[in-house]
Amino acid sequence: MGKADPRFLATAIDAVVRAGALQMAKFGTGIRVEKKGAIDLVTEVDLEVERMFRALVAERFPDHDVLAEEMDVASRGARHRWVFDPLDGTTNFAHGVPIFCASLALEIDGKAEVAAIYDPNREELFTAEAGVGSWLNGERLAVSKNATVLESMLVTGFPYNVHEKADEFVKVFAQVLKTARAIRRLGSAAIDIAWVAAGRMDGFWEASLKPWDTRAAALILEEAGGKVTGMDGGAWNPDGGHILATNGLIHDEVLKIIS
């Protein structure tokens, strides 16, 4: 077993499964959608789920910090920080597309120690503990064995400012398209990276993400034997925005293509 308090993973699982129940209760019911930007949406479900989670942490671990997508609450500089996306795939959710999840990681002294992602449409719970492993519904996860980009299915995402910088994103996309077997664009970075961990996809890249999009999934992937760096090949920084997450075997080849 890992060194983390077992209550931490239990809380992470509890939180994302509760989030999934709240998401599914409202999915397809014509919920209210607001705009943060031209194409950046927030729904009442994002807010409801985040409020649920903040209350859960306040009750169980009142001295812990929470960094989450929708509410800007000042950090107290606690050693423990929960990084939470209440609804990753909001645009899918708002359009009735069943690809979304809740994503949660706990950092202790800045290092991710436990993670949980729950996809309520497929009832798939991805979990990880640093140094112990990662699982899908209790089964150990392992990345794919595909060793070349030509054999690989890759997945990516576009940022909310894609309208301003469409040409540069399309250029990278085109470079990969020329080489890979297939590219997908699912609309939830957390699910994308979790699927790389599960061996369904072979790699994921995206240039403009927030810590709550990637923190949990990156740990799940690393614990499944995958590799995570920046898109420049340097050490991945959750606050840096850009990420390349692969099965490890195709990592260097993808780096060459996207740079």
VENZIJO-V910324 format. One record per residue. N is the residue number from 1. SS is DSSP state (a for helix, b for strand, c for the rest). PSI is psi in radians with two decimals (* if undefined). OMEGA is omega in whole degrees, 0 to 359 (NA if undefined). Layout:
# VENZIJO-V910324
n->N ss->SS psi->PSI omega->OMEGA
n->N ss->SS psi->PSI omega->OMEGA
This chain:
# VENZIJO-V910324
n->1 ss->c psi->2.74 omega->180
n->2 ss->c psi->3.03 omega->183
n->3 ss->c psi->-0.18 omega->182
n->4 ss->c psi->2.55 omega->175
n->5 ss->c psi->2.22 omega->182
n->6 ss->a psi->-0.38 omega->178
n->7 ss->a psi->-0.42 omega->183
n->8 ss->a psi->-0.87 omega->179
n->9 ss->a psi->-0.67 omega->178
n->10 ss->a psi->-0.73 omega->179
n->11 ss->a psi->-0.71 omega->179
n->12 ss->a psi->-0.78 omega->180
n->13 ss->a psi->-0.83 omega->180
n->14 ss->a psi->-0.81 omega->184
n->15 ss->a psi->-0.83 omega->185
n->16 ss->a psi->-0.55 omega->177
n->17 ss->a psi->-0.71 omega->174
n->18 ss->a psi->-0.73 omega->178
n->19 ss->a psi->-0.77 omega->180
n->20 ss->a psi->-0.67 omega->179
n->21 ss->a psi->-0.72 omega->178
n->22 ss->a psi->-0.71 omega->179
n->23 ss->a psi->-0.85 omega->185
n->24 ss->a psi->-0.52 omega->179
n->25 ss->a psi->-0.49 omega->183
n->26 ss->a psi->-0.19 omega->186
n->27 ss->c psi->2.26 omega->178
n->28 ss->c psi->0.25 omega->183
n->29 ss->c psi->0.20 omega->179
n->30 ss->c psi->0.80 omega->181
n->31 ss->c psi->2.84 omega->180
n->32 ss->c psi->2.33 omega->180
n->33 ss->b psi->2.32 omega->176
n->34 ss->b psi->2.83 omega->181
n->35 ss->b psi->2.28 omega->170
n->36 ss->c psi->-0.50 omega->178
n->37 ss->c psi->-3.05 omega->184
n->38 ss->c psi->-0.73 omega->181
n->39 ss->c psi->0.20 omega->182
n->40 ss->c psi->1.92 omega->188
n->41 ss->b psi->2.69 omega->169
n->42 ss->b psi->2.44 omega->179
n->43 ss->b psi->2.92 omega->176
n->44 ss->a psi->-0.40 omega->180
n->45 ss->a psi->-0.73 omega->175
n->46 ss->a psi->-0.84 omega->185
n->47 ss->a psi->-0.71 omega->180
n->48 ss->a psi->-0.75 omega->181
n->49 ss->a psi->-0.73 omega->180
n->50 ss->a psi->-0.70 omega->177
n->51 ss->a psi->-0.74 omega->177
n->52 ss->a psi->-0.81 omega->185
n->53 ss->a psi->-0.76 omega->180
n->54 ss->a psi->-0.65 omega->178
n->55 ss->a psi->-0.69 omega->179
n->56 ss->a psi->-0.81 omega->180
n->57 ss->a psi->-0.73 omega->180
n->58 ss->a psi->-0.60 omega->181
n->59 ss->a psi->-0.77 omega->187
n->60 ss->a psi->-0.67 omega->185
n->61 ss->c psi->1.25 omega->188
n->62 ss->c psi->-0.37 omega->181
n->63 ss->c psi->0.05 omega->180
n->64 ss->c psi->2.61 omega->173
n->65 ss->b psi->2.73 omega->174
n->66 ss->b psi->2.21 omega->170
n->67 ss->b psi->2.03 omega->181
n->68 ss->b psi->2.90 omega->194
n->69 ss->c psi->-0.73 omega->196
n->70 ss->c psi->-0.54 omega->185
n->71 ss->c psi->2.23 omega->183
n->72 ss->c psi->1.61 omega->181
n->73 ss->c psi->2.28 omega->185
n->74 ss->c psi->2.46 omega->175
n->75 ss->c psi->2.49 omega->176
n->76 ss->c psi->0.07 omega->181
n->77 ss->c psi->0.48 omega->180
n->78 ss->c psi->2.69 omega->176
n->79 ss->c psi->-0.57 omega->182
n->80 ss->b psi->2.23 omega->178
n->81 ss->b psi->2.18 omega->176
n->82 ss->b psi->2.25 omega->181
n->83 ss->b psi->1.99 omega->196
n->84 ss->b psi->2.29 omega->168
n->85 ss->b psi->1.92 omega->185
n->86 ss->b psi->-0.45 omega->179
n->87 ss->b psi->1.66 omega->178
n->88 ss->b psi->2.04 omega->188
n->89 ss->c psi->0.58 omega->182
n->90 ss->a psi->-0.72 omega->182
n->91 ss->a psi->-0.74 omega->174
n->92 ss->a psi->-0.87 omega->182
n->93 ss->a psi->-0.82 omega->183
n->94 ss->a psi->-0.48 omega->180
n->95 ss->a psi->0.02 omega->180
n->96 ss->c psi->0.33 omega->179
n->97 ss->c psi->2.15 omega->189
n->98 ss->c psi->0.93 omega->173
n->99 ss->c psi->1.66 omega->178
n->100 ss->c psi->2.92 omega->183
n->101 ss->b psi->3.04 omega->165
n->102 ss->b psi->2.50 omega->186
n->103 ss->b psi->2.28 omega->187
n->104 ss->b psi->2.32 omega->173
n->105 ss->b psi->2.62 omega->172
n->106 ss->b psi->2.14 omega->173
n->107 ss->b psi->2.39 omega->171
n->108 ss->b psi->2.10 omega->186
n->109 ss->c psi->0.71 omega->175
n->110 ss->c psi->-0.06 omega->181
n->111 ss->b psi->2.30 omega->179
n->112 ss->b psi->2.21 omega->183
n->113 ss->b psi->-0.65 omega->176
n->114 ss->b psi->2.71 omega->180
n->115 ss->b psi->2.61 omega->174
n->116 ss->b psi->2.39 omega->174
n->117 ss->b psi->2.30 omega->178
n->118 ss->b psi->2.15 omega->176
n->119 ss->b psi->1.78 omega->189
n->120 ss->c psi->-0.34 omega->179
n->121 ss->c psi->-0.62 omega->178
n->122 ss->c psi->-0.01 omega->183
n->123 ss->c psi->0.83 omega->180
n->124 ss->b psi->2.14 omega->179
n->125 ss->b psi->1.98 omega->176
n->126 ss->b psi->2.27 omega->180
n->127 ss->b psi->2.75 omega->176
n->128 ss->b psi->2.66 omega->170
n->129 ss->b psi->2.27 omega->183
n->130 ss->c psi->2.23 omega->178
n->131 ss->c psi->-0.03 omega->184
n->132 ss->c psi->-0.73 omega->180
n->133 ss->b psi->-3.14 omega->176
n->134 ss->b psi->2.72 omega->190
n->135 ss->b psi->2.67 omega->169
n->136 ss->b psi->1.99 omega->184
n->137 ss->c psi->0.72 omega->175
n->138 ss->c psi->-0.14 omega->178
n->139 ss->b psi->2.39 omega->181
n->140 ss->b psi->2.42 omega->178
n->141 ss->c psi->2.58 omega->173
n->142 ss->c psi->2.44 omega->181
n->143 ss->c psi->2.91 omega->180
n->144 ss->c psi->2.92 omega->180
n->145 ss->c psi->0.11 omega->181
n->146 ss->c psi->2.26 omega->190
n->147 ss->c psi->-0.13 omega->179
n->148 ss->c psi->2.69 omega->179
n->149 ss->a psi->-0.55 omega->179
n->150 ss->a psi->-0.55 omega->179
n->151 ss->a psi->-0.05 omega->195
n->152 ss->c psi->2.62 omega->168
n->153 ss->b psi->2.10 omega->181
n->154 ss->b psi->2.78 omega->181
n->155 ss->b psi->2.55 omega->183
n->156 ss->b psi->3.12 omega->176
n->157 ss->c psi->2.79 omega->177
n->158 ss->c psi->2.51 omega->182
n->159 ss->c psi->3.00 omega->182
n->160 ss->c psi->-0.25 omega->176
n->161 ss->c psi->0.41 omega->183
n->162 ss->a psi->-0.53 omega->180
n->163 ss->a psi->-0.61 omega->182
n->164 ss->a psi->-0.52 omega->187
n->165 ss->a psi->0.52 omega->187
n->166 ss->a psi->-0.73 omega->186
n->167 ss->a psi->-0.76 omega->183
n->168 ss->a psi->-0.61 omega->178
n->169 ss->a psi->-0.71 omega->180
n->170 ss->a psi->-0.60 omega->180
n->171 ss->a psi->-0.83 omega->178
n->172 ss->a psi->-0.77 omega->179
n->173 ss->a psi->-0.78 omega->181
n->174 ss->a psi->-0.70 omega->179
n->175 ss->a psi->-0.75 omega->180
n->176 ss->a psi->-0.70 omega->181
n->177 ss->a psi->-0.60 omega->181
n->178 ss->c psi->-0.36 omega->189
n->179 ss->c psi->-0.69 omega->189
n->180 ss->c psi->2.77 omega->173
n->181 ss->c psi->-0.73 omega->182
n->182 ss->b psi->2.68 omega->171
n->183 ss->b psi->2.46 omega->175
n->184 ss->b psi->2.77 omega->177
n->185 ss->c psi->1.74 omega->190
n->186 ss->c psi->-0.48 omega->177
n->187 ss->c psi->0.20 omega->174
n->188 ss->c psi->1.84 omega->183
n->189 ss->a psi->-0.65 omega->181
n->190 ss->a psi->-0.76 omega->177
n->191 ss->a psi->-0.73 omega->179
n->192 ss->a psi->-0.90 omega->185
n->193 ss->a psi->-0.64 omega->176
n->194 ss->a psi->-0.63 omega->178
n->195 ss->a psi->-0.48 omega->171
n->196 ss->a psi->-0.73 omega->178
n->197 ss->a psi->-0.60 omega->182
n->198 ss->c psi->-0.04 omega->179
n->199 ss->c psi->0.14 omega->179
n->200 ss->c psi->-0.65 omega->174
n->201 ss->c psi->2.81 omega->181
n->202 ss->c psi->-0.35 omega->179
n->203 ss->b psi->2.74 omega->181
n->204 ss->b psi->2.43 omega->170
n->205 ss->b psi->2.58 omega->172
n->206 ss->b psi->2.57 omega->191
n->207 ss->c psi->-0.17 omega->189
n->208 ss->c psi->1.34 omega->184
n->209 ss->c psi->2.84 omega->177
n->210 ss->c psi->2.81 omega->183
n->211 ss->a psi->-0.65 omega->183
n->212 ss->a psi->-0.31 omega->176
n->213 ss->a psi->-0.57 omega->196
n->214 ss->a psi->-0.34 omega->191
n->215 ss->a psi->-0.84 omega->183
n->216 ss->a psi->-0.82 omega->185
n->217 ss->a psi->-0.64 omega->180
n->218 ss->a psi->-0.71 omega->178
n->219 ss->a psi->-0.74 omega->179
n->220 ss->a psi->-0.73 omega->180
n->221 ss->a psi->-0.81 omega->181
n->222 ss->a psi->-0.70 omega->180
n->223 ss->a psi->-0.24 omega->175
n->224 ss->c psi->0.08 omega->178
n->225 ss->c psi->0.13 omega->181
n->226 ss->c psi->-3.09 omega->183
n->227 ss->b psi->2.41 omega->180
n->228 ss->b psi->2.19 omega->173
n->229 ss->b psi->-3.14 omega->167
n->230 ss->c psi->2.95 omega->177
n->231 ss->c psi->-0.18 omega->176
n->232 ss->c psi->0.02 omega->181
n->233 ss->c psi->-0.14 omega->179
n->234 ss->c psi->3.08 omega->179
n->235 ss->c psi->2.41 omega->181
n->236 ss->c psi->2.31 omega->176
n->237 ss->c psi->2.01 omega->183
n->238 ss->c psi->-0.47 omega->179
n->239 ss->c psi->-0.10 omega->185
n->240 ss->c psi->-0.29 omega->175
n->241 ss->c psi->-0.68 omega->185
n->242 ss->c psi->2.56 omega->185
n->243 ss->b psi->2.51 omega->167
n->244 ss->b psi->2.12 omega->185
n->245 ss->b psi->2.01 omega->186
n->246 ss->b psi->3.13 omega->174
n->247 ss->c psi->-0.03 omega->180
n->248 ss->c psi->-0.72 omega->185
n->249 ss->c psi->-0.60 omega->182
n->250 ss->c psi->0.08 omega->190
n->251 ss->a psi->-0.90 omega->184
n->252 ss->a psi->-0.64 omega->180
n->253 ss->a psi->-0.74 omega->178
n->254 ss->a psi->-0.74 omega->178
n->255 ss->a psi->-0.82 omega->180
n->256 ss->a psi->-0.74 omega->183
n->257 ss->a psi->-0.78 omega->185
n->258 ss->a psi->-0.28 omega->178
n->259 ss->c psi->* omega->NA
